[in-house]
Amino acid sequence: MWRLLDSVSFPVLIFIAAFMLLAPFSPMPHVVEKLIMLKDGSLTRAVDIFDLCFHLAPTILLVIKFFRSRRRK
């Protein structure tokens, strides 16, 4: 799994993470909407939790890749 993550370049992963964080572009990105729901305590449906994880997954992979590349140097 680590080899697959290492084979993806930073610019590609940054583009995918930014796109997923901002999608859909109107009226409000899903991540913002779901984080507001989480703050309010109304993030209870499984589909909403999955949607939040789905939209945050590329960003989490980007953070993991960043720290893995820093550790190697």
C-alpha positions in Angstrom: 0.0 0.0 0.0 2.8 2.4 0.8 4.4 1.8 -2.6 1.1 2.9 -4.2 1.0 6.1 -2.1 4.6 6.8 -2.9 4.1 6.4 -6.6 1.4 9.2 -6.7 3.1 12.6 -7.1 2.4 15.5 -4.8 0.8 17.8 -7.5 -1.7 15.1 -8.5 -2.6 14.4 -4.9 -2.9 18.1 -4.0 -5.2 18.6 -7.0 -7.4 15.6 -6.0 -7.5 16.7 -2.4 -8.4 20.3 -3.2 -11.1 19.2 -5.7 -12.7 16.8 -3.1 -12.6 19.4 -0.4 -14.4 21.9 -2.5 -16.9 19.6 -4.3 -19.7 20.4 -4.9 -18.9 24.0 -5.5 -22.3 25.4 -4.8 -24.2 26.1 -2.6 -21.7 24.8 0.1 -18.9 22.2 -0.1 -19.9 18.9 1.5 -16.9 19.0 3.9 -18.0 22.3 5.3 -21.6 21.1 5.6 -20.7 17.9 7.3 -18.3 19.6 9.7 -21.1 22.0 10.7 -23.3 18.9 11.2 -20.6 17.3 13.3 -20.3 20.5 15.4 -24.0 20.6 15.9 -24.2 16.9 16.8 -26.5 16.1 13.9 -24.0 14.0 12.0 -25.7 10.7 12.8 -26.7 9.0 9.5 -24.3 6.5 8.1 -24.4 8.1 4.7 -23.4 11.4 6.0 -20.4 9.9 8.0 -19.4 8.0 4.8 -19.7 11.2 2.8 -17.4 13.1 5.2 -14.8 10.3 5.1 -15.0 10.1 1.3 -14.4 13.8 0.9 -11.6 13.9 3.5 -9.8 10.7 2.3 -7.5 12.4 -0.3 -6.5 15.1 2.2 -5.7 12.4 4.8 -3.6 10.6 2.2 -1.8 13.8 1.3 -0.9 14.4 5.0 0.3 10.8 5.4 2.4 11.2 2.2 3.9 14.5 3.4 5.0 13.0 6.8 6.3 9.9 5.2 8.5 12.0 2.8 9.7 14.1 5.7 10.7 11.1 7.8 12.8 9.6 4.9 15.0 12.7 4.6 
